Every structure is written in C-alpha cells, then in structure tokens.
Amino acid sequence: MFFKKFLYYLNPLNLFKKDTDSGLNLRMMHGINKISFFAFLVCLAVMLYRWYVRS
C-alpha cells in the first residue's frame, strides 16, 4: 500500500488530478501531502548535493 501511494505521488500526471469521489477536506489534505512530499524530495536532493560538493 505504501509503495503504491509512493509511486502515485511520483507520477507528475497525478499532481493536479482531481479526486471526484472525496470531499473537499480530503482533497485539500491530499494536495498538502503532495506538496510536502515534493518539498521533502527537493530538500533531500539539496542536502545530498551539498554533501557531495563538500567531500
């Protein structure tokens, strides 16, 4: 289940896809989760880059 949702978040086609079967609060929560997930990946990439440059 976790891996399936992880791959769903990585698919750029699903970034702006609307969930028609859920309520507004659930859609907003999923949107915020997507934003935080991509922010985490960007920060991880920056940290790895800085680690690579310094060593």
Backbone as JSON, one array per atom type, in Angstrom:
{
  "sequence": "MFFKKFLYYLNPLNLFKKDTDSGLNLRMMHGINKISFFAFLVCLAVMLYRWYVRS",
  "N": [[0.82, -1.19, 0.0], [1.89, 1.26, 0.86], [4.05, 1.58, -0.95], [2.66, 1.68, -3.35], [1.19, 4.09, -3.08], [3.35, 5.81, -2.89], [4.5, 5.63, -5.48], [2.33, 6.68, -6.84], [2.38, 9.35, -6.0], [4.78, 10.15, -7.14], [4.25, 10.26, -9.83], [3.93, 12.66, -12.24], [1.6, 13.25, -13.64], [-0.49, 12.85, -11.92], [-0.4, 14.95, -10.21], [-2.03, 17.26, -10.44], [-4.49, 16.12, -10.62], [-7.93, 15.71, -10.06], [-9.75, 14.42, -7.34], [-12.76, 12.97, -7.54], [-14.42, 11.5, -5.96], [-14.15, 12.13, -3.31], [-14.45, 14.29, -0.42], [-14.16, 17.89, 0.09], [-12.36, 18.53, 2.19], [-10.75, 16.23, 2.36], [-9.59, 16.21, -0.19], [-8.07, 18.57, -0.05], [-6.29, 17.85, 1.97], [-4.89, 15.75, 0.71], [-3.69, 17.22, -1.33], [-1.98, 18.94, 0.11], [-0.34, 17.0, 1.23], [0.93, 16.04, -1.07], [2.38, 18.32, -1.84], [4.1, 18.62, 0.38], [5.52, 16.23, 0.21], [6.94, 16.51, -2.23], [8.46, 18.75, -1.56], [10.04, 17.65, 0.45], [11.53, 15.8, -1.1], [12.97, 17.59, -2.73], [14.48, 18.99, -0.81], [15.99, 16.86, 0.2], [17.49, 16.23, -2.07], [18.99, 18.6, -2.31], [20.46, 18.52, 0.08], [22.0, 16.17, -0.36], [23.47, 17.0, -2.58], [24.96, 19.13, -1.49], [26.44, 17.7, 0.38], [27.94, 16.08, -1.32], [29.46, 17.99, -2.71], [31.04, 19.12, -0.72], [32.65, 17.03, 0.14]],
  "CA": [[0.0, 0.0, 0.0], [2.76, 2.44, 0.94], [4.79, 1.7, -2.2], [1.7, 2.07, -4.38], [0.93, 5.52, -2.89], [4.61, 6.48, -3.2], [4.57, 5.73, -6.94], [1.25, 7.58, -7.26], [2.84, 10.72, -5.76], [5.87, 10.46, -8.04], [3.73, 10.45, -11.18], [3.55, 14.07, -12.4], [0.25, 13.38, -14.19], [-1.43, 12.83, -10.81], [-0.19, 16.1, -9.34], [-3.18, 18.16, -10.49], [-5.68, 15.33, -10.87], [-8.96, 15.91, -9.05], [-10.45, 13.25, -6.82], [-14.18, 13.32, -7.56], [-15.18, 10.71, -5.01], [-13.86, 12.53, -1.94], [-14.91, 15.61, -0.03], [-13.21, 19.0, -0.04], [-11.3, 18.44, 3.19], [-9.84, 15.14, 2.0], [-8.83, 16.66, -1.36], [-7.09, 19.54, 0.42], [-5.28, 17.11, 2.72], [-4.05, 15.06, -0.26], [-2.9, 18.24, -2.01], [-0.92, 19.36, 1.02], [0.58, 15.87, 1.33], [1.73, 16.02, -2.3], [3.32, 19.44, -1.78], [5.13, 18.34, 1.38], [6.34, 15.14, -0.3], [7.87, 17.04, -3.21], [9.39, 19.61, -0.83], [10.99, 16.74, 1.09], [12.46, 15.29, -2.11], [13.86, 18.68, -3.14], [15.42, 19.22, 0.29], [16.9, 15.72, 0.23], [18.42, 16.39, -3.19], [19.9, 19.7, -1.97], [21.38, 18.02, 1.11], [22.94, 15.24, -0.99], [24.36, 17.8, -3.42], [25.89, 19.85, -0.62], [27.34, 16.71, 0.96], [28.83, 15.65, -2.38], [30.37, 19.08, -3.06], [31.97, 19.36, 0.39], [33.58, 15.91, 0.38]],
  "C": [[0.87, 1.26, 0.0], [3.5, 2.66, -0.38], [3.89, 2.15, -3.34], [1.4, 3.57, -4.29], [2.17, 6.35, -3.21], [4.75, 6.67, -4.71], [3.48, 6.65, -7.49], [1.69, 9.03, -7.1], [3.96, 11.11, -6.72], [5.42, 10.71, -9.47], [3.28, 11.9, -11.35], [2.14, 14.27, -12.98], [-0.8, 13.43, -13.08], [-1.33, 14.05, -9.91], [-1.41, 17.01, -9.3], [-4.48, 17.43, -10.79], [-6.68, 15.53, -9.73], [-9.58, 14.59, -8.64], [-11.93, 13.6, -6.71], [-14.97, 12.59, -6.49], [-14.95, 11.12, -3.56], [-14.36, 13.95, -1.69], [-13.8, 16.65, -0.15], [-12.06, 18.86, 0.95], [-10.29, 17.36, 2.84], [-9.0, 15.52, 0.78], [-7.75, 17.65, -0.96], [-5.96, 18.84, 1.17], [-4.34, 16.38, 1.75], [-3.17, 16.05, -1.02], [-1.73, 18.71, -1.16], [0.11, 18.24, 1.18], [1.48, 15.79, 0.1], [2.78, 17.13, -2.27], [4.44, 19.14, -0.79], [6.04, 17.21, 0.92], [7.36, 15.65, -1.3], [8.87, 18.0, -2.56], [10.44, 18.77, -0.13], [12.0, 16.21, 0.09], [13.44, 16.36, -2.58], [14.9, 18.95, -2.05], [16.42, 18.08, 0.4], [17.93, 15.82, -0.9], [19.43, 17.5, -2.9], [20.92, 19.24, -0.92], [22.41, 17.06, 0.52], [23.93, 15.98, -1.88], [25.4, 18.52, -2.58], [26.89, 18.89, 0.02], [28.38, 16.26, -0.07], [29.87, 16.73, -2.7], [31.42, 19.29, -1.96], [32.96, 18.22, 0.6], [34.45, 15.6, -0.82]]
}
